[in-house]
Amino acid sequence: MRSKFLRLNRHDFIKGLIVVIFCTFLTGFYQLVANGGVINWITIKPVVIAAIGSGVSYLTKNLLTNSKGEFMRRER
């Protein structure tokens, strides 16, 4: 079930976490290892920041979409 306009539900957070883990964090971590980078906080910090940014943007998109999938439209 989709959440209403300007509301988020549990499924939005679960899907956002999936986006963060699979898309952003794993891709950034793979690029770091593939380029021979050393894994420490200084090198992993940009990956974590990108993951947080993608999660926030996904949740913002869901917050501004109504239950019919219309962006920036109120519920009817």
Backbone as JSON Lines, residues from 0, in Angstrom:
{"i":0,"aa":"M","n":[0.84,-1.17,0.0],"ca":[0.0,0.0,0.0],"c":[0.89,1.24,0.0]}
{"i":1,"aa":"R","n":[0.59,2.17,-0.85],"ca":[1.35,3.41,-0.92],"c":[0.91,4.36,0.17]}
{"i":2,"aa":"S","n":[1.84,5.17,0.61],"ca":[1.52,6.15,1.64],"c":[0.85,7.37,1.02]}
{"i":3,"aa":"K","n":[0.14,8.11,1.84],"ca":[-0.56,9.29,1.36],"c":[0.41,10.46,1.2]}
{"i":4,"aa":"F","n":[-0.08,11.51,0.57],"ca":[0.72,12.71,0.32],"c":[1.2,13.3,1.64]}
{"i":5,"aa":"L","n":[2.46,13.63,1.73],"ca":[3.14,14.2,2.9],"c":[3.15,13.25,4.1]}
{"i":6,"aa":"R","n":[3.12,11.94,3.84],"ca":[3.22,10.94,4.89],"c":[4.11,9.81,4.41]}
{"i":7,"aa":"L","n":[4.79,9.18,5.34],"ca":[5.63,8.02,5.05],"c":[5.17,6.87,5.91]}
{"i":8,"aa":"N","n":[5.28,5.66,5.38],"ca":[4.96,4.5,6.19],"c":[6.19,3.6,6.32]}
{"i":9,"aa":"R","n":[6.03,2.5,6.99],"ca":[7.14,1.59,7.26],"c":[7.76,1.06,5.98]}
{"i":10,"aa":"H","n":[6.94,0.79,4.98],"ca":[7.45,0.25,3.72],"c":[8.35,1.25,2.99]}
{"i":11,"aa":"D","n":[8.06,2.52,3.13],"ca":[8.91,3.55,2.52],"c":[10.32,3.49,3.11]}
{"i":12,"aa":"F","n":[10.41,3.32,4.41],"ca":[11.72,3.26,5.06],"c":[12.46,1.98,4.69]}
{"i":13,"aa":"I","n":[11.74,0.87,4.58],"ca":[12.38,-0.4,4.2],"c":[12.91,-0.31,2.77]}
{"i":14,"aa":"K","n":[12.11,0.21,1.86],"ca":[12.56,0.36,0.47],"c":[13.71,1.36,0.37]}
{"i":15,"aa":"G","n":[13.66,2.41,1.16],"ca":[14.77,3.37,1.18],"c":[16.06,2.73,1.67]}
{"i":16,"aa":"L","n":[15.97,1.87,2.68],"ca":[17.14,1.17,3.18],"c":[17.71,0.24,2.11]}
{"i":17,"aa":"I","n":[16.84,-0.42,1.37],"ca":[17.29,-1.29,0.28],"c":[18.03,-0.48,-0.79]}
{"i":18,"aa":"V","n":[17.49,0.68,-1.14],"ca":[18.15,1.55,-2.11],"c":[19.53,1.94,-1.62]}
{"i":19,"aa":"V","n":[19.62,2.33,-0.36],"ca":[20.9,2.76,0.21],"c":[21.91,1.63,0.21]}
{"i":20,"aa":"I","n":[21.5,0.47,0.68],"ca":[22.45,-0.64,0.82],"c":[22.89,-1.17,-0.54]}
{"i":21,"aa":"F","n":[21.95,-1.49,-1.39],"ca":[22.32,-2.15,-2.64],"c":[22.86,-1.19,-3.68]}
{"i":22,"aa":"C","n":[22.24,-0.1,-3.87],"ca":[22.65,0.8,-4.94],"c":[23.87,1.63,-4.58]}
{"i":23,"aa":"T","n":[23.79,2.34,-3.51],"ca":[24.82,3.32,-3.2],"c":[26.0,2.73,-2.45]}
{"i":24,"aa":"F","n":[25.73,2.11,-1.31],"ca":[26.82,1.66,-0.47],"c":[27.64,0.56,-1.13]}
{"i":25,"aa":"L","n":[26.98,-0.45,-1.71],"ca":[27.74,-1.52,-2.34],"c":[28.5,-1.05,-3.57]}
{"i":26,"aa":"T","n":[27.92,-0.16,-4.36],"ca":[28.61,0.37,-5.53],"c":[29.83,1.19,-5.12]}
{"i":27,"aa":"G","n":[29.66,2.06,-4.15],"ca":[30.79,2.87,-3.67],"c":[31.87,2.03,-3.05]}
{"i":28,"aa":"F","n":[31.48,1.04,-2.26],"ca":[32.45,0.15,-1.62],"c":[33.2,-0.66,-2.68]}
{"i":29,"aa":"Y","n":[32.49,-1.15,-3.69],"ca":[33.14,-1.89,-4.77],"c":[34.15,-1.02,-5.52]}
{"i":30,"aa":"Q","n":[33.78,0.21,-5.82],"ca":[34.7,1.11,-6.51],"c":[35.95,1.36,-5.68]}
{"i":31,"aa":"L","n":[35.77,1.48,-4.39],"ca":[36.9,1.7,-3.49],"c":[37.86,0.52,-3.53]}
{"i":32,"aa":"V","n":[37.32,-0.68,-3.42],"ca":[38.16,-1.88,-3.42],"c":[38.76,-2.13,-4.8]}
{"i":33,"aa":"A","n":[37.99,-1.92,-5.87],"ca":[38.48,-2.17,-7.23],"c":[39.63,-1.24,-7.6]}
{"i":34,"aa":"N","n":[39.63,-0.04,-7.05],"ca":[40.72,0.9,-7.34],"c":[41.9,0.75,-6.4]}
{"i":35,"aa":"G","n":[41.87,-0.25,-5.55],"ca":[42.99,-0.53,-4.67],"c":[43.07,0.37,-3.47]}
{"i":36,"aa":"G","n":[41.97,0.98,-3.1],"ca":[41.96,1.89,-1.95],"c":[42.04,1.16,-0.63]}
{"i":37,"aa":"V","n":[42.61,1.8,0.33],"ca":[42.67,1.27,1.68],"c":[41.35,1.6,2.37]}
{"i":38,"aa":"I","n":[40.82,0.61,3.08],"ca":[39.54,0.81,3.74],"c":[39.77,1.36,5.14]}
{"i":39,"aa":"N","n":[39.47,2.63,5.31],"ca":[39.5,3.29,6.61],"c":[38.45,4.39,6.57]}
{"i":40,"aa":"W","n":[38.28,5.13,7.66],"ca":[37.2,6.11,7.72],"c":[37.35,7.21,6.68]}
{"i":41,"aa":"I","n":[38.56,7.62,6.39],"ca":[38.78,8.7,5.43],"c":[38.33,8.29,4.03]}
{"i":42,"aa":"T","n":[38.55,7.05,3.64],"ca":[38.15,6.61,2.3],"c":[36.7,6.17,2.24]}
{"i":43,"aa":"I","n":[36.14,5.7,3.34],"ca":[34.75,5.22,3.33],"c":[33.76,6.34,3.6]}
{"i":44,"aa":"K","n":[34.21,7.47,4.15],"ca":[33.32,8.57,4.49],"c":[32.53,9.1,3.29]}
{"i":45,"aa":"P","n":[33.14,9.33,2.1],"ca":[32.34,9.77,0.95],"c":[31.26,8.76,0.53]}
{"i":46,"aa":"V","n":[31.55,7.47,0.7],"ca":[30.57,6.44,0.36],"c":[29.39,6.52,1.32]}
{"i":47,"aa":"V","n":[29.66,6.71,2.6],"ca":[28.6,6.82,3.6],"c":[27.76,8.08,3.35]}
{"i":48,"aa":"I","n":[28.4,9.18,3.02],"ca":[27.68,10.42,2.74],"c":[26.78,10.26,1.51]}
{"i":49,"aa":"A","n":[27.29,9.61,0.47],"ca":[26.47,9.36,-0.72],"c":[25.29,8.44,-0.41]}
{"i":50,"aa":"A","n":[25.5,7.45,0.44],"ca":[24.43,6.53,0.82],"c":[23.34,7.27,1.6]}
{"i":51,"aa":"I","n":[23.73,8.12,2.52],"ca":[22.75,8.9,3.29],"c":[21.99,9.84,2.36]}
{"i":52,"aa":"G","n":[22.7,10.47,1.43],"ca":[22.04,11.38,0.47],"c":[21.03,10.67,-0.4]}
{"i":53,"aa":"S","n":[21.37,9.47,-0.86],"ca":[20.41,8.74,-1.7],"c":[19.2,8.28,-0.9]}
{"i":54,"aa":"G","n":[19.41,7.9,0.35],"ca":[18.28,7.51,1.2],"c":[17.34,8.67,1.48]}
{"i":55,"aa":"V","n":[17.91,9.83,1.79],"ca":[17.1,11.01,2.05],"c":[16.34,11.44,0.8]}
{"i":56,"aa":"S","n":[16.99,11.38,-0.35],"ca":[16.3,11.78,-1.59],"c":[15.18,10.8,-1.93]}
{"i":57,"aa":"Y","n":[15.37,9.51,-1.69],"ca":[14.31,8.53,-1.93],"c":[13.11,8.79,-1.02]}
{"i":58,"aa":"L","n":[13.38,9.05,0.27],"ca":[12.29,9.31,1.2],"c":[11.59,10.62,0.89]}
{"i":59,"aa":"T","n":[12.33,11.62,0.42],"ca":[11.72,12.9,0.03],"c":[10.79,12.71,-1.16]}
{"i":60,"aa":"K","n":[11.23,11.91,-2.13],"ca":[10.38,11.61,-3.29],"c":[9.1,10.92,-2.85]}
{"i":61,"aa":"N","n":[9.2,9.97,-1.93],"ca":[8.01,9.28,-1.44],"c":[7.13,10.2,-0.6]}
{"i":62,"aa":"L","n":[7.72,11.11,0.11],"ca":[6.96,12.05,0.92],"c":[6.11,12.97,0.05]}
{"i":63,"aa":"L","n":[6.61,13.32,-1.11],"ca":[5.92,14.26,-2.0],"c":[5.1,13.57,-3.09]}
{"i":64,"aa":"T","n":[4.9,12.25,-2.98],"ca":[4.1,11.5,-3.94],"c":[2.86,10.96,-3.22]}
{"i":65,"aa":"N","n":[1.7,11.07,-3.85],"ca":[0.48,10.59,-3.2],"c":[0.31,9.08,-3.42]}
{"i":66,"aa":"S","n":[-0.78,8.52,-2.92],"ca":[-1.0,7.07,-2.98],"c":[-1.28,6.57,-4.39]}
{"i":67,"aa":"K","n":[-1.54,7.46,-5.33],"ca":[-1.76,7.05,-6.72],"c":[-0.5,7.21,-7.56]}
{"i":68,"aa":"G","n":[0.61,7.59,-6.94],"ca":[1.86,7.73,-7.65],"c":[2.05,9.07,-8.34]}
{"i":69,"aa":"E","n":[1.21,10.04,-8.03],"ca":[1.29,11.36,-8.65],"c":[2.18,12.25,-7.79]}
{"i":70,"aa":"F","n":[3.18,12.85,-8.41],"ca":[4.14,13.69,-7.69],"c":[3.56,15.07,-7.44]}
{"i":71,"aa":"M","n":[3.67,15.54,-6.2],"ca":[3.22,16.87,-5.77],"c":[1.72,17.09,-6.0]}
{"i":72,"aa":"R","n":[0.91,16.05,-5.84],"ca":[-0.55,16.16,-5.96],"c":[-1.19,15.7,-4.65]}
{"i":73,"aa":"R","n":[-2.18,16.44,-4.21],"ca":[-2.91,16.05,-3.0],"c":[-3.76,14.83,-3.26]}
{"i":74,"aa":"E","n":[-4.17,14.18,-2.18],"ca":[-5.09,13.04,-2.27],"c":[-6.45,13.55,-2.73]}
{"i":75,"aa":"R","n":[-7.13,12.74,-3.48],"ca":[-8.48,13.12,-3.95],"c":[-9.53,12.56,-3.05]}
